[in-house]
Amino acid sequence: MKCLWIAIKSSMIVSAMLGVSSLSCAADKFDIGKNEYMTNCASCHGTTGKGDGPSAETLKSRVSDLTVLSRNNGGVFPVSRVYEVIDGRQQVKAHGVREMPIWGKNYSIKGAQHYDDYPYDPESFIRGRILALIDYLNRMQGK
C-alpha cells in the first residue's frame, strides 16, 4: 500500500510540474505585447531591443535602443512619449522625419479584419495593442 501511495504522489508531482510547464508556455503564447514586438518591431529594433534588427542597416537613421528608455528618462519609463511614437497618428515635430510605420493606422486596419461580424471600436483595439506593446517594452528595460 505504501508503494502505491508513493507512486500516486509521484504521479501528482509530475502532473503538477507538467501543468506549470504548459502554463508558462501558454503565458508566452498569450503575451500580446511580446507578440506585437516580435511581429512589428524586431525586424528593425532586434529581438533584444538594442536596435540591431536585420532591417536596421537599410534605414537612413540609427535605430533606437529600446532597452535604455527608462535610463535616458531619469529612471522613469516614458509611457506617454512611447505611446505617441508608436501610435504615430499625431505629428510630433521633435521626432522629425518618420521612418517608423504609423502603427495606429496599421492597428486600425488589422482590427477591422477581426471584427467584421460585430461592432468594432477601433480606438479600443488600437489602445489595447499599443499598451500591451508598451508593457513589453517596459519589461525590456535594463536588460
C-alpha positions in Angstrom: 0.0 0.0 0.0 2.9 2.3 0.9 4.4 1.8 -2.6 1.1 2.6 -4.3 0.8 5.9 -2.2 4.4 6.9 -3.2 3.5 6.2 -6.9 0.4 8.3 -6.7 2.2 11.2 -5.0 5.0 11.0 -7.6 2.4 11.0 -10.4 0.7 14.0 -8.8 4.0 15.9 -8.5 4.9 15.1 -12.2 1.5 16.2 -13.3 1.8 19.4 -11.4 5.2 20.1 -12.8 3.9 19.4 -16.4 0.9 21.7 -15.7 3.2 24.5 -14.6 5.4 23.9 -17.6 2.5 24.1 -20.0 1.2 27.2 -18.3 4.5 29.0 -18.8 4.4 28.1 -22.5 0.8 29.3 -22.7 1.8 32.6 -21.0 4.4 33.2 -23.7 1.9 32.4 -26.4 -0.6 34.9 -25.0 1.9 37.7 -24.2 0.3 40.1 -26.6 3.0 42.7 -26.1 5.8 40.3 -26.9 3.9 39.0 -29.9 3.3 42.6 -31.2 7.0 43.4 -30.6 8.3 40.3 -32.4 5.9 40.8 -35.3 6.2 44.5 -35.8 9.3 45.8 -34.2 12.1 43.2 -34.0 13.0 43.5 -37.7 14.4 46.9 -37.0 14.9 47.1 -33.2 16.2 43.5 -32.9 14.8 40.7 -30.8 16.5 42.2 -27.7 15.5 45.8 -28.5 19.1 47.0 -28.9 18.5 48.4 -32.4 20.3 45.7 -34.3 17.5 44.0 -36.2 18.1 42.7 -39.7 16.4 45.7 -41.4 18.2 48.3 -39.3 21.0 48.7 -41.8 18.7 49.7 -44.6 17.3 52.8 -42.7 18.7 56.3 -43.0 18.8 57.0 -39.3 20.1 54.9 -36.5 17.5 52.6 -34.9 16.8 53.4 -31.2 18.0 51.1 -28.4 14.7 50.4 -26.7 16.3 48.9 -23.6 17.6 52.3 -22.3 14.4 54.3 -22.5 14.0 54.5 -18.7 17.7 55.2 -18.1 17.6 58.0 -20.6 14.5 59.4 -18.9 15.8 59.7 -15.3 14.9 56.1 -14.4 11.2 56.5 -15.4 9.7 54.7 -18.3 8.3 57.4 -20.6 4.9 55.9 -21.3 3.2 58.9 -22.9 6.1 59.6 -25.2 6.5 56.0 -26.3 2.7 55.8 -26.9 2.8 58.8 -29.2 5.8 57.4 -31.1 4.2 54.0 -31.6 0.8 55.4 -32.5 2.2 57.9 -34.9 -1.1 59.4 -35.9 -0.2 62.8 -34.4 2.8 64.5 -35.8 5.4 65.1 -33.1 7.7 67.8 -34.5 10.5 67.0 -32.2 10.7 63.5 -33.7 11.5 64.8 -37.1 11.0 62.7 -40.2 9.3 59.4 -39.6 10.8 56.2 -40.9 8.9 54.1 -38.5 5.4 53.0 -39.6 2.4 54.6 -38.1 1.1 51.7 -36.1 -2.1 53.4 -35.0 -3.3 53.3 -38.6 -2.0 49.8 -39.1 -3.7 48.5 -35.9 -7.0 50.1 -37.0 -6.9 48.2 -40.3 -5.9 44.9 -38.6 -8.6 45.3 -36.0 -11.3 45.9 -38.6 -10.4 42.5 -40.2 -11.1 40.7 -36.9 -14.3 42.4 -36.0 -16.3 42.2 -39.2 -19.2 40.3 -37.7 -20.0 42.6 -34.8 -19.4 46.3 -33.8 -15.8 47.4 -33.8 -14.3 50.1 -31.7 -11.0 50.9 -33.4 -9.7 53.1 -30.7 -10.1 50.4 -28.0 -8.3 47.9 -30.2 -5.5 50.3 -31.0 -5.1 51.4 -27.4 -5.0 47.8 -26.2 -2.4 46.7 -28.7 -0.2 49.7 -28.0 -0.5 49.4 -24.3 0.4 45.7 -24.5 3.5 46.6 -26.6 4.4 49.4 -24.1 4.2 46.9 -21.2 6.6 44.6 -23.1 9.0 47.5 -23.8 8.9 48.4 -20.1 9.8 44.8 -19.2 12.8 45.1 -21.6 14.4 48.0 -19.7 17.9 47.5 -18.3 18.4 44.1 -19.9 
